[in-house]
Amino acid sequence: MMKGKAVLAFSGGLDTSVVIKYLQDKHKLDVITVTVDVGQEDNLKKISTKAKSLGVLKHYNIDARQEFVDSFIFPAIRANALYQKKYCLATALARPLIAQKVVEVAKKENASALAHGCTGKGNDQVRFDVTYRSGSNLPIIAPIRDLNLTRDVELKYAQKHNIPIDNTAKKFSIDQNLWGRAIEGGDMEDAFSEPPDDAFIWVKTKNLPEKPQYIEIKFENGIPVAVDGKRMRSIELIKYINKKAGASGVGIVDHIEDRVVGIKSREVYETPGATCIIEAHTDLEKMVLTKHELKFKATVDAEWSWLAYSGLWQDPLRSDLDMFINTTQKRVSGTVKLKMFKGSLRVVGRKSEYSLYSHDLATYGAGSTFDQTLGKGFVELWGLQSTEANKLLKKR
């Protein structure tokens, strides 16, 4: 006799498949699984079939792609969100949304527990737990963390219980959504070992185009709305840039990352679309915001990225920062041109109706409206304290 119902965020992968069996066998709970579509391009029918074959009471497939873009990716773009200046937060952004959907299903199903398949050494446990606790008082069961399970033990457990595991999962641990693809495990745990080519799906590493490729991204109020002159729905726009940039070898991130739990980990990501969009957005801001706004916003952006990465999406500070960021975005409209060639990416042009760049002021040519004679007095006052301090030091 089962003691109650547990609702589990289910990806269909090794960890969450093993968790179903643990919840059934060790906790004597009926399991309801929830798969949230955030653009991971998995076969949702196949995942549903797998969940049912593992004996779940009920399975939910929830399409949250548009919500993911509107409420998570767009705020991240406006915040130029890169954790430690590298990682576009793809997994970090999706987790609170997935957790919210699990809580909604738990309320609907009158469940007695919430569950996830996170380890005790990763960041995802924080993102799930904080969101679960923000929306519910139900106990949280996390068998992989609670029982200190290693990947080897999980694979043996899966074998013993006839849980099918695909070949990629045996080699790498993958998390994918519309905004990026995270690849962990295997040989890549050696921080000096180059990732094998077969780890990458979105970004080409061989036979790249012999000519530079260009991409133009149009923004309105800090949000990308058109690419290469074509207005597109947001999901299609991100997919289009992902494909085009990936084909030019752009978007592989390989770095050492500080996890929330205190360890350093080697992380490898494929983020072609995010890399291009954030690079273009950051550049456009430089054209339309004052230097004072830019300086302060850089601090805000770094804090926003840290909060999102660290599982504190629910903290009021994150929405407080959004208010400031959104105000700055009212002038972040315009078009940025990017050049891609064999893995390199750079901005080669930008234009905006809100541009603070004035050709007449900046030019060294005959049409300059800048009065150079004002420079002498400005420089004298600008460096006054510095020069006085130096004179004083020399006297002493």
C-alpha positions as CSV (number, residue, x, y, z in Angstrom):
1,M,0.0,0.0,0.0
2,M,1.5,3.4,-1.1
3,K,1.7,6.1,1.6
4,G,0.9,9.0,-0.7
5,K,1.9,10.8,-3.9
6,A,5.2,12.4,-4.8
7,V,5.4,14.8,-7.8
8,L,8.8,14.5,-9.6
9,A,10.4,16.8,-12.2
10,F,11.2,14.1,-14.8
11,S,13.6,14.5,-17.7
12,G,13.6,10.9,-18.8
13,G,17.4,10.7,-18.1
14,L,19.4,8.5,-15.8
15,D,19.0,10.5,-12.6
16,T,15.2,11.0,-12.6
17,S,14.5,7.5,-13.9
18,V,16.4,6.1,-10.9
19,V,14.5,8.5,-8.6
20,I,11.2,7.0,-9.7
21,K,12.2,3.6,-8.5
22,Y,13.7,4.9,-5.2
23,L,10.4,6.8,-4.5
24,Q,8.4,3.7,-5.1
25,D,10.6,1.2,-3.3
26,K,12.2,3.1,-0.5
27,H,9.5,5.7,0.3
28,K,6.4,3.6,-0.8
29,L,5.0,6.6,-2.7
30,D,3.0,6.7,-5.9
31,V,4.9,8.9,-8.4
32,I,3.4,11.6,-10.6
33,T,6.0,12.8,-13.2
34,V,6.1,16.2,-14.8
35,T,8.2,17.0,-17.9
36,V,8.3,20.7,-18.7
37,D,9.2,21.7,-22.3
38,V,11.7,24.5,-22.3
39,G,12.9,23.9,-25.8
40,Q,15.1,20.9,-25.0
41,E,13.8,19.2,-28.2
42,D,13.3,15.8,-26.5
43,N,10.7,13.4,-27.7
44,L,8.0,14.1,-25.1
45,K,5.9,11.1,-26.2
46,K,8.9,8.9,-25.6
47,I,9.5,10.4,-22.2
48,S,5.8,9.9,-21.3
49,T,6.0,6.3,-22.4
50,K,9.2,5.7,-20.4
51,A,7.6,7.2,-17.2
52,K,4.5,5.0,-17.6
53,S,6.8,1.9,-18.2
54,L,8.4,2.7,-14.8
55,G,5.1,2.5,-13.2
56,V,4.1,6.1,-12.5
57,L,0.6,6.9,-11.5
58,K,0.2,9.8,-13.9
59,H,2.5,11.8,-16.3
60,Y,2.2,15.5,-17.3
61,N,3.8,17.1,-20.4
62,I,3.7,20.9,-20.0
63,D,4.7,23.2,-22.9
64,A,6.3,26.2,-21.1
65,R,8.6,27.4,-24.0
66,Q,6.9,30.8,-24.5
67,E,6.8,31.5,-20.8
68,F,10.5,30.5,-20.6
69,V,11.4,33.1,-23.3
70,D,9.1,35.9,-22.0
71,S,9.7,35.6,-18.3
72,F,13.2,34.2,-18.0
73,I,15.3,34.6,-21.3
74,F,14.2,38.1,-22.1
75,P,15.0,39.5,-18.6
76,A,18.4,37.7,-18.9
77,I,19.1,39.4,-22.2
78,R,18.2,42.8,-20.7
79,A,20.6,42.1,-17.9
80,N,23.4,40.9,-20.2
81,A,23.3,37.9,-18.0
82,L,26.6,36.0,-18.0
83,Y,27.7,34.3,-14.8
84,Q,31.4,34.9,-14.2
85,K,31.4,36.7,-17.6
86,K,31.0,33.4,-19.5
87,Y,27.9,31.3,-18.8
88,C,24.5,32.5,-20.2
89,L,22.6,30.7,-17.4
90,A,20.6,28.4,-19.7
91,T,20.1,25.6,-17.1
92,A,19.9,28.1,-14.2
93,L,17.1,30.0,-15.8
94,A,15.0,26.9,-16.7
95,R,15.1,25.3,-13.2
96,P,12.9,27.8,-11.3
97,L,10.3,27.6,-14.1
98,I,10.3,23.7,-14.1
99,A,10.1,23.8,-10.3
100,Q,7.1,26.2,-10.4
101,K,5.2,23.8,-12.7
102,V,5.9,20.8,-10.4
103,V,4.5,22.8,-7.4
104,E,1.4,23.7,-9.5
105,V,0.8,20.0,-10.3
106,A,1.4,19.0,-6.7
107,K,-1.4,21.3,-5.6
108,K,-3.7,20.1,-8.3
109,E,-3.0,16.4,-7.4
110,N,-3.1,17.0,-3.6
111,A,0.4,15.4,-3.3
112,S,2.2,14.7,-0.1
113,A,5.8,15.3,-1.3
114,L,7.9,17.0,-4.0
115,A,10.9,15.3,-5.5
116,H,13.8,16.0,-7.9
117,G,16.9,14.1,-9.2
118,C,19.6,16.7,-8.3
119,T,22.9,15.7,-6.7
120,G,24.2,17.2,-3.5
121,K,27.2,18.7,-5.2
122,G,25.5,20.7,-8.0
123,N,23.6,24.0,-8.2
124,D,20.3,22.6,-9.3
125,Q,19.4,21.3,-5.8
126,V,19.4,25.0,-4.7
127,R,17.3,26.1,-7.6
128,F,14.7,23.4,-7.1
129,D,14.6,23.5,-3.3
130,V,14.3,27.3,-3.0
131,T,11.5,27.4,-5.6
132,Y,9.7,24.4,-4.1
133,R,9.9,26.0,-0.6
134,S,8.8,29.4,-1.9
135,G,5.6,27.9,-3.3
136,S,4.8,25.0,-1.0
137,N,5.3,23.5,2.5
138,L,5.5,19.9,1.3
139,P,8.6,17.9,2.2
140,I,11.3,17.6,-0.5
141,I,12.7,14.2,-1.4
142,A,16.0,14.1,-3.4
143,P,17.2,10.4,-3.3
144,I,20.5,11.0,-5.2
145,R,21.5,13.7,-2.7
146,D,20.0,12.0,0.3
147,L,21.7,8.7,-0.3
148,N,24.9,10.2,-1.7
149,L,24.6,8.2,-4.9
150,T,27.4,8.3,-7.5
151,R,26.9,7.9,-11.2
152,D,28.4,4.4,-11.2
153,V,25.9,3.3,-8.5
154,E,23.0,4.8,-10.5
155,L,24.0,3.0,-13.7
156,K,24.2,-0.3,-11.8
157,Y,20.8,0.4,-10.1
158,A,19.3,1.2,-13.5
159,Q,20.7,-2.1,-14.9
160,K,19.3,-4.1,-12.0
161,H,15.8,-2.6,-12.5
162,N,15.8,-2.7,-16.3
163,I,15.7,1.0,-16.7
164,P,16.8,1.8,-20.2
165,I,19.6,4.4,-20.5
166,D,20.7,5.9,-23.9
167,N,24.4,5.8,-25.0
168,T,24.9,9.6,-24.6
169,A,23.9,9.4,-21.0
170,K,26.5,6.7,-20.4
171,K,29.2,9.0,-21.8
172,F,28.1,12.6,-20.9
173,S,25.6,14.3,-18.6
174,I,23.6,16.7,-20.9
175,D,21.1,19.4,-20.0
176,Q,19.6,21.3,-22.9
177,N,17.0,24.0,-23.5
178,L,16.3,26.7,-26.0
179,W,19.0,29.0,-24.5
180,G,21.9,26.6,-24.2
181,R,23.3,23.1,-23.9
182,A,25.4,22.0,-20.9
183,I,27.8,19.0,-21.3
184,E,29.4,17.4,-18.3
185,G,31.1,14.2,-17.2
186,G,33.4,11.6,-18.9
187,D,36.9,12.7,-20.0
188,M,35.9,16.4,-19.6
189,E,36.3,16.0,-15.8
190,D,40.0,16.3,-16.5
191,A,40.3,20.1,-16.8
192,F,43.3,19.9,-19.1
193,S,41.6,17.5,-21.6
194,E,40.0,19.1,-24.7
195,P,36.3,18.2,-25.2
196,P,35.8,15.6,-27.9
197,D,34.1,16.8,-31.1
198,D,31.2,14.3,-30.5
199,A,30.2,16.3,-27.3
200,F,28.9,19.1,-29.5
201,I,25.7,19.1,-31.5
202,W,24.8,22.8,-32.0
203,V,28.3,24.2,-32.8
204,K,30.3,22.9,-35.8
205,T,34.0,22.3,-35.0
206,K,35.0,21.1,-38.5
207,N,34.4,22.1,-42.2
208,L,33.4,25.7,-41.3
209,P,32.5,28.2,-44.0
210,E,35.5,29.7,-45.9
211,K,33.8,33.1,-46.0
212,P,32.7,35.3,-43.1
213,Q,29.0,35.1,-42.2
214,Y,27.1,38.1,-41.0
215,I,24.0,38.4,-38.8
216,E,22.0,41.5,-38.0
217,I,19.9,41.6,-34.8
218,K,17.2,44.2,-34.3
219,F,16.2,45.2,-30.7
220,E,13.2,47.0,-29.4
221,N,13.3,48.0,-25.7
222,G,16.2,45.6,-25.1
223,I,14.4,42.6,-26.7
224,P,15.5,41.0,-30.0
225,V,12.6,41.2,-32.5
226,A,14.1,40.6,-35.9
227,V,17.1,38.9,-37.5
228,D,18.6,39.6,-40.9
229,G,15.7,42.0,-41.7
230,K,12.9,39.5,-40.8
231,R,10.6,39.9,-37.8
232,M,10.2,36.5,-36.1
233,R,8.4,35.0,-33.1
234,S,10.8,34.9,-30.2
235,I,11.2,31.1,-30.1
236,E,11.9,30.9,-33.9
237,L,14.3,33.9,-33.6
238,I,16.4,32.2,-31.0
239,K,16.5,28.9,-32.9
240,Y,17.5,30.8,-36.1
241,I,20.4,32.5,-34.4
242,N,21.4,29.3,-32.7
243,K,21.6,27.5,-36.0
244,K,23.3,30.2,-38.0
245,A,26.0,31.0,-35.4
246,G,26.6,27.3,-34.6
247,A,27.2,26.7,-38.3
248,S,30.1,29.2,-38.1
249,G,31.6,27.6,-35.0
250,V,30.5,30.3,-32.6
251,G,29.2,29.6,-29.1
252,I,31.4,27.0,-27.3
253,V,32.2,28.1,-23.7
254,D,34.8,26.0,-21.8
255,H,35.7,27.5,-18.4
256,I,36.3,26.8,-14.7
257,E,33.2,27.8,-12.7
258,D,32.5,28.5,-9.0
259,R,29.5,26.4,-8.0
260,V,27.2,27.5,-5.2
261,V,28.3,24.6,-2.9
262,G,31.9,25.9,-3.0
263,I,33.6,23.6,-5.4
264,K,35.2,24.6,-8.7
265,S,34.0,22.7,-11.7
266,R,35.0,22.5,-15.4
267,E,31.9,23.4,-17.4
268,V,31.4,23.1,-21.2
269,Y,28.4,24.8,-22.9
270,E,27.1,25.3,-26.4
271,T,25.3,28.7,-26.5
272,P,25.5,30.1,-30.0
273,G,22.3,32.1,-29.9
274,A,22.8,33.5,-26.4
275,T,26.4,34.4,-27.2
276,C,25.4,36.5,-30.2
277,I,22.3,38.1,-28.7
278,I,24.1,39.1,-25.4
279,E,27.1,40.4,-27.3
280,A,24.9,42.5,-29.6
281,H,22.7,43.8,-26.8
282,T,25.7,44.8,-24.7
283,D,27.1,46.7,-27.6
284,L,23.9,48.5,-28.4
285,E,23.6,49.6,-24.7
286,K,27.1,51.3,-25.1
287,M,25.6,53.4,-27.9
288,V,22.4,54.6,-26.2
289,L,23.1,54.7,-22.4
290,T,25.3,57.3,-20.7
291,K,28.6,56.3,-19.2
292,H,27.1,56.7,-15.7
293,E,24.2,54.3,-16.5
294,L,26.6,51.8,-18.1
295,K,28.9,51.8,-15.1
296,F,26.1,51.3,-12.6
297,K,24.2,48.8,-14.8
298,A,27.3,46.6,-15.1
299,T,27.2,46.2,-11.3
300,V,23.5,45.4,-11.4
301,D,23.9,42.9,-14.2
302,A,26.6,41.1,-12.3
303,E,24.4,40.8,-9.2
304,W,21.4,39.8,-11.3
305,S,23.5,37.0,-12.9
306,W,24.8,35.8,-9.6
307,L,21.3,35.6,-8.1
308,A,19.9,33.6,-11.1
309,Y,22.9,31.3,-11.0
310,S,22.8,30.8,-7.3
311,G,19.2,29.6,-7.1
312,L,17.8,32.9,-5.7
313,W,15.4,33.6,-8.6
314,Q,12.7,34.0,-6.0
315,D,14.5,36.6,-3.9
316,P,12.8,40.0,-4.0
317,L,16.2,41.6,-4.9
318,R,16.0,40.0,-8.3
319,S,12.7,41.6,-9.2
320,D,13.9,44.9,-7.6
321,L,16.9,44.8,-10.0
322,D,14.5,44.1,-12.9
323,M,12.7,47.4,-12.2
324,F,16.0,49.3,-12.7
325,I,17.1,47.3,-15.7
326,N,13.7,47.6,-17.4
327,T,13.8,51.4,-17.1
328,T,17.2,51.5,-18.8
329,Q,15.9,49.4,-21.7
330,K,13.4,52.1,-23.0
331,R,16.1,53.4,-25.3
332,V,17.8,50.1,-26.1
333,S,16.3,49.9,-29.6
334,G,18.4,49.6,-32.8
335,T,20.3,47.1,-35.0
336,V,23.6,45.5,-34.4
337,K,25.7,43.7,-37.1
338,L,27.9,40.8,-36.1
339,K,30.6,39.1,-38.2
340,M,31.3,35.4,-37.6
341,F,34.3,33.5,-39.0
342,K,35.6,30.1,-38.0
343,G,34.5,30.4,-34.4
344,S,35.3,34.1,-34.0
345,L,32.6,36.7,-33.3
346,R,32.7,40.5,-33.3
347,V,30.4,43.4,-33.7
348,V,31.2,45.3,-36.9
349,G,28.3,47.8,-36.9
350,R,25.4,49.3,-34.9
351,K,22.7,52.0,-35.4
352,S,19.9,53.4,-33.2
353,E,17.5,56.3,-33.2
354,Y,18.5,56.8,-29.5
355,S,22.3,56.9,-30.3
356,L,24.4,59.2,-28.2
357,Y,27.2,58.8,-30.7
358,S,27.4,62.0,-32.8
359,H,29.5,61.9,-35.9
360,D,29.8,65.7,-35.9
361,L,31.3,65.7,-32.4
362,A,33.5,62.6,-32.9
363,T,34.9,63.3,-36.3
364,Y,38.5,64.6,-36.7
365,G,37.5,66.0,-40.1
366,A,36.5,69.5,-41.2
367,G,32.9,69.2,-40.1
368,S,33.7,68.8,-36.4
369,T,31.5,70.8,-34.0
370,F,33.7,70.0,-31.0
371,D,35.5,73.1,-29.6
372,Q,39.0,71.8,-28.8
373,T,40.0,75.0,-27.0
374,L,37.8,74.0,-24.1
375,G,40.1,71.0,-23.6
376,K,42.9,72.8,-21.8
377,G,40.9,74.1,-18.9
378,F,39.0,70.8,-18.6
379,V,42.2,68.7,-18.4
380,E,43.7,71.1,-15.8
381,L,40.7,70.7,-13.5
382,W,40.3,67.0,-14.2
383,G,43.8,66.1,-13.0
384,L,44.1,68.9,-10.4
385,Q,44.1,66.7,-7.2
386,S,46.3,64.1,-8.8
387,T,48.9,66.6,-9.9
388,E,48.8,68.4,-6.5
389,A,49.2,65.1,-4.6
390,N,52.3,64.2,-6.7
391,K,53.9,67.6,-6.1
392,L,53.3,67.2,-2.3
393,L,54.9,63.7,-2.3
394,K,58.0,65.0,-4.2
395,K,58.4,67.8,-1.7
396,R,58.4,65.4,1.2
